Amino acid sequence: MTRAETVAQFLRGEQARLVGEFERIDGGGVFRQAPWSRSELGTGTARILEHGKVFERAGVNVSLVHGARVPASIVETQPSLAGRPFVATGISIVLHAANPYTPSFHANFRYFEVGESTEDEPDTWWFGGGADMTPSYGFAEDATHFHVTLKDCCDRYDPRWYPAWKRACDEYFYLPHRGEMRGVGGIFFDRLSDADSVTWQRCFDFVRDGCATLIAAIEPIVARRSDTPFGDRERQWQLLRRGRYVEFNLVYDRGTRFGLQTRGNIEAILMSLPATASWGFDVRPEPDSPEGQIGRFLQPTDWAAGVGRSQD
């Protein structure tokens, strides 16, 4: 079994475990399964829950793909890899809750090999991934819990990882045309490899720990917010904020671009989008309103310090 196959086998197991956890948290919805296979690309399975008690849409996807040439989205930053074969596997998780006070959550972990793969040592390899949270209404205690949980996971491996990856997340999940972050961030890492003085096994161990940490990071926030009363005003605001989410995923997200460039399963690629979203023309909430206050959350903030201190 190659290293890519080892990672893929683990991720398939995590998909089943996380689906069970999210069904438990939802308390009513059931994930349906949509496997796909293409001889020239690879295999994958999309697991989707829609219109549950808590989650309006939730998805957990796993894929193992290959190709004769590294996609353009990778070559853009590593031209030396152009024209070489690749193998990639990953898991992608997205949760869009029905209640406007419950944030959306996203996480993914992925593994990439370039060159001829062997059981011992692939030519070039790296891990990537992360987790982030996107609220429509901001609560400091939620952002703090989410970040502290992720920081604790990172600190078990290297105390330098969280501050670097938190900063990378703030920079990545940013909409330049809006001048705002997509949410309150989290962690984002890419191309973690032996070039960072860490072994393959150490990277894999972190990915396994990261997957195991997701429920602890998410469930208390969902439990705290999912029964909060709301009306049409809050629902309309949620749909507008989801529009920002869609803009980022369709314009900037590397995973979406990678999936489209490899001609992957389009339903699985776009499962990250919310079931419903809206766009209003020049919507400007009152600055002191609950809707207007979300702006202060959409900036780099030291949430793990527990005090919501803005960073310079």
C-alpha positions as CSV (number, residue, x, y, z in Angstrom):
1,M,0.0,0.0,0.0
2,T,1.4,3.4,-1.0
3,R,1.4,6.3,1.4
4,A,-1.4,8.0,-0.5
5,E,-3.5,4.9,-0.2
6,T,-2.7,4.7,3.5
7,V,-3.9,8.3,4.0
8,A,-7.0,7.6,1.9
9,Q,-7.9,4.6,3.9
10,F,-7.7,6.6,7.1
11,L,-9.8,9.4,5.6
12,R,-12.5,7.0,4.5
13,G,-12.8,5.8,8.1
14,E,-12.9,9.4,9.4
15,Q,-15.7,10.1,6.9
16,A,-17.8,7.4,8.4
17,R,-17.1,8.5,12.0
18,L,-17.8,12.2,11.3
19,V,-21.0,11.4,9.5
20,G,-22.2,9.5,12.6
21,E,-21.2,12.4,14.8
22,F,-23.0,15.0,12.7
23,E,-26.1,12.9,12.5
24,R,-26.1,12.6,16.3
25,I,-25.6,16.4,16.7
26,D,-28.4,17.1,14.2
27,G,-30.8,14.7,15.9
28,G,-32.9,13.9,12.9
29,G,-31.1,14.3,9.5
30,V,-29.5,11.4,7.7
31,F,-26.6,11.6,5.3
32,R,-27.1,10.1,1.9
33,Q,-24.2,8.6,0.0
34,A,-23.0,9.4,-3.5
35,P,-20.0,7.4,-4.6
36,W,-18.3,8.2,-7.9
37,S,-15.5,6.7,-10.0
38,R,-13.7,7.6,-13.2
39,S,-11.0,5.5,-14.7
40,E,-8.9,8.5,-15.8
41,L,-9.3,10.4,-12.5
42,G,-9.9,8.2,-9.4
43,T,-12.7,7.6,-6.9
44,G,-14.6,9.4,-4.2
45,T,-17.7,9.4,-2.0
46,A,-19.8,12.4,-1.2
47,R,-21.9,12.2,2.0
48,I,-24.6,14.9,2.1
49,L,-27.3,15.8,4.7
50,E,-29.9,18.4,3.8
51,H,-32.8,20.0,5.7
52,G,-32.0,18.4,9.0
53,K,-33.1,19.7,12.4
54,V,-29.8,21.6,13.0
55,F,-28.0,21.6,9.6
56,E,-29.6,23.0,6.5
57,R,-26.7,21.4,4.6
58,A,-23.8,19.3,5.8
59,G,-21.3,17.5,3.7
60,V,-18.3,15.1,4.3
61,N,-16.5,14.2,1.1
62,V,-13.4,11.9,0.5
63,S,-11.6,11.4,-2.7
64,L,-8.4,9.8,-4.1
65,V,-7.5,11.2,-7.5
66,H,-4.6,11.0,-9.8
67,G,-3.4,12.6,-13.1
68,A,-0.7,12.7,-15.6
69,R,0.0,16.4,-15.0
70,V,-0.1,18.6,-11.9
71,P,-3.0,21.0,-12.2
72,A,-2.4,24.7,-13.0
73,S,-3.5,25.8,-9.5
74,I,-0.4,24.0,-8.1
75,V,2.0,24.9,-10.9
76,E,1.2,28.6,-10.3
77,T,3.2,28.5,-7.1
78,Q,5.5,25.6,-7.9
79,P,6.5,25.8,-11.7
80,S,9.0,23.0,-11.3
81,L,6.2,20.5,-10.9
82,A,4.7,21.3,-14.3
83,G,4.0,18.2,-16.5
84,R,4.6,15.7,-13.7
85,P,2.1,13.0,-12.5
86,F,0.4,13.4,-9.2
87,V,-1.8,11.6,-6.6
88,A,-4.0,13.4,-4.1
89,T,-6.4,12.4,-1.4
90,G,-8.4,14.5,1.0
91,I,-11.4,14.9,3.2
92,S,-13.6,18.0,3.1
93,I,-16.2,18.9,5.7
94,V,-18.8,21.7,5.6
95,L,-21.7,22.6,7.9
96,H,-24.3,25.2,7.2
97,A,-26.8,25.4,10.1
98,A,-30.4,26.5,9.7
99,N,-30.3,28.9,12.7
100,P,-28.7,32.2,11.7
101,Y,-27.0,32.4,15.1
102,T,-25.1,29.1,14.5
103,P,-21.9,29.6,12.5
104,S,-21.0,27.8,9.4
105,F,-17.9,25.5,9.7
106,H,-15.4,24.2,7.2
107,A,-12.5,21.9,7.5
108,N,-10.3,19.9,5.2
109,F,-7.2,17.7,5.3
110,R,-5.4,16.7,2.2
111,Y,-2.3,14.8,1.0
112,F,-0.5,15.3,-2.3
113,E,2.3,13.4,-4.0
114,V,4.2,14.3,-7.2
115,G,6.2,11.8,-9.2
116,E,6.3,8.1,-9.1
117,S,4.8,6.8,-5.8
118,T,6.3,3.9,-3.9
119,E,5.7,2.4,-0.5
120,D,8.9,3.8,0.8
121,E,9.4,7.4,-0.3
122,P,7.4,9.4,-2.9
123,D,9.3,11.8,-5.0
124,T,7.6,14.9,-3.6
125,W,4.9,15.0,-0.9
126,W,3.1,17.4,1.4
127,F,0.1,17.6,3.7
128,G,-2.3,20.6,3.9
129,G,-5.6,21.6,5.5
130,G,-7.2,23.5,8.3
131,A,-10.5,24.5,9.8
132,D,-12.3,27.8,10.0
133,M,-15.6,29.3,11.3
134,T,-18.0,31.7,9.6
135,P,-20.7,33.3,11.7
136,S,-23.5,35.6,10.6
137,Y,-23.6,37.0,14.2
138,G,-20.5,37.4,16.2
139,F,-20.0,35.9,19.7
140,A,-16.5,36.2,21.2
141,E,-17.0,33.1,23.4
142,D,-17.6,31.0,20.3
143,A,-14.6,32.4,18.4
144,T,-12.4,31.9,21.5
145,H,-13.5,28.3,22.0
146,F,-12.9,27.4,18.4
147,H,-9.5,28.9,18.3
148,V,-8.3,27.6,21.7
149,T,-9.3,24.1,20.7
150,L,-7.4,24.3,17.4
151,K,-4.4,25.9,19.2
152,D,-4.3,23.1,21.8
153,C,-4.1,20.6,18.9
154,C,-1.3,22.4,17.2
155,D,0.6,22.9,20.4
156,R,0.8,19.2,20.9
157,Y,3.1,19.1,17.9
158,D,4.8,22.5,17.6
159,P,4.0,25.7,19.4
160,R,5.0,27.7,16.3
161,W,2.3,26.1,14.2
162,Y,-0.8,27.8,15.5
163,P,0.4,31.5,15.3
164,A,1.8,30.9,11.8
165,W,-1.2,28.9,10.5
166,K,-3.7,31.3,12.2
167,R,-2.1,34.2,10.3
168,A,-2.2,32.2,7.1
169,C,-5.9,31.4,7.6
170,D,-6.7,35.1,8.2
171,E,-4.9,36.0,4.9
172,Y,-6.4,33.1,2.9
173,F,-10.0,33.4,3.8
174,Y,-10.2,37.0,2.7
175,L,-12.4,38.7,0.1
176,P,-10.3,41.4,-1.5
177,H,-13.2,42.8,-3.5
178,R,-15.1,43.2,-0.2
179,G,-12.2,44.2,2.0
180,E,-13.2,41.7,4.7
181,M,-12.4,38.3,6.0
182,R,-14.9,35.5,5.2
183,G,-15.2,34.7,8.9
184,V,-13.3,34.5,12.2
185,G,-10.6,32.3,10.7
186,G,-9.0,29.3,12.3
187,I,-5.9,27.5,11.0
188,F,-4.7,27.0,7.4
189,F,-1.5,25.1,6.5
190,D,-0.2,24.0,3.1
191,R,2.7,21.9,1.9
192,L,3.8,20.7,5.3
193,S,6.6,18.3,4.5
194,D,10.2,17.2,5.3
195,A,11.2,20.7,4.1
196,D,9.8,21.9,7.4
197,S,12.0,19.5,9.3
198,V,9.1,17.2,10.1
199,T,8.7,13.6,9.1
200,W,6.0,12.1,7.0
201,Q,4.7,10.1,10.0
202,R,4.6,13.2,12.2
203,C,2.6,15.1,9.6
204,F,0.2,12.2,9.3
205,D,-0.2,12.0,13.1
206,F,-1.1,15.6,13.2
207,V,-3.8,15.2,10.5
208,R,-5.3,12.3,12.5
209,D,-5.3,14.4,15.6
210,G,-6.8,17.3,13.7
211,C,-9.7,15.2,12.5
212,A,-10.2,13.9,16.0
213,T,-10.4,17.5,17.3
214,L,-13.1,18.8,15.0
215,I,-16.1,17.7,17.1
216,A,-14.7,19.2,20.3
217,A,-14.2,22.5,18.4
218,I,-17.7,22.5,16.8
219,E,-20.2,20.8,19.0
220,P,-20.3,23.2,22.0
221,I,-20.9,26.1,19.7
222,V,-23.7,24.4,17.9
223,A,-25.3,23.3,21.2
224,R,-25.1,26.9,22.5
225,R,-26.7,28.6,19.4
226,S,-28.9,26.1,17.6
227,D,-32.1,26.8,19.7
228,T,-31.8,30.6,19.7
229,P,-35.1,32.2,18.6
230,F,-34.9,34.1,15.3
231,G,-37.2,35.7,12.8
232,D,-37.2,36.8,9.2
233,R,-34.8,39.7,9.8
234,E,-32.1,37.3,11.1
235,R,-32.8,34.8,8.3
236,Q,-32.4,37.4,5.6
237,W,-29.2,38.6,7.2
238,Q,-27.9,35.0,7.2
239,L,-28.7,34.6,3.5
240,L,-26.8,37.8,2.7
241,R,-23.8,36.6,4.7
242,R,-23.9,33.3,2.9
243,G,-23.6,35.2,-0.3
244,R,-20.1,36.3,0.8
245,Y,-19.3,32.6,1.5
246,V,-20.3,31.7,-2.1
247,E,-18.3,34.5,-3.5
248,F,-15.1,33.3,-1.8
249,N,-15.6,29.6,-2.7
250,L,-16.3,30.3,-6.4
251,V,-13.7,33.0,-7.0
252,Y,-10.8,32.3,-4.7
253,D,-10.9,28.9,-3.1
254,R,-8.0,26.7,-4.2
255,G,-9.8,23.5,-3.5
256,T,-12.7,24.5,-5.8
257,R,-10.3,25.4,-8.5
258,F,-8.3,22.2,-8.1
259,G,-11.5,20.2,-8.4
260,L,-12.7,22.0,-11.5
261,Q,-9.2,21.8,-13.1
262,T,-9.0,18.0,-12.5
263,R,-12.6,17.6,-13.8
264,G,-13.8,16.1,-10.6
265,N,-17.3,15.3,-9.5
266,I,-19.1,18.6,-9.8
267,E,-21.7,17.8,-7.2
268,A,-19.0,16.9,-4.7
269,I,-17.0,20.0,-5.5
270,L,-20.0,22.4,-5.0
271,M,-21.4,20.7,-1.9
272,S,-19.4,23.3,0.1
273,L,-21.9,25.9,-0.9
274,P,-25.0,26.7,1.3
275,A,-28.3,25.4,0.1
276,T,-29.6,29.0,-0.1
277,A,-28.0,32.4,-0.3
278,S,-28.9,35.9,-1.4
279,W,-27.4,39.2,-2.6
280,G,-28.8,42.6,-1.9
281,F,-27.7,45.8,-3.5
282,D,-25.5,47.9,-1.2
283,V,-26.9,46.5,2.0
284,R,-25.6,48.6,4.9
285,P,-26.9,47.6,8.4
286,E,-26.9,50.2,11.2
287,P,-23.5,50.2,12.8
288,D,-24.8,49.6,16.3
289,S,-27.3,46.8,15.3
290,P,-26.5,43.1,15.8
291,E,-26.0,42.8,12.1
292,G,-23.7,45.8,11.9
293,Q,-21.5,44.5,14.7
294,I,-20.3,41.5,12.7
295,G,-17.8,43.9,11.1
296,R,-15.6,43.9,14.1
297,F,-15.3,40.1,14.0
298,L,-14.2,40.1,10.4
299,Q,-10.6,41.2,11.1
300,P,-7.5,39.5,12.4
301,T,-8.1,39.0,16.1
302,D,-6.2,37.2,18.9
303,W,-9.1,34.9,19.8
304,A,-7.0,32.3,21.5
305,A,-6.0,34.9,24.1
306,G,-9.7,34.8,25.1
307,V,-10.1,38.6,25.1
308,G,-10.9,39.4,21.5
309,R,-7.9,41.6,21.1
310,S,-7.4,43.0,17.6
311,Q,-4.0,42.3,16.1
312,D,-1.9,45.1,14.5
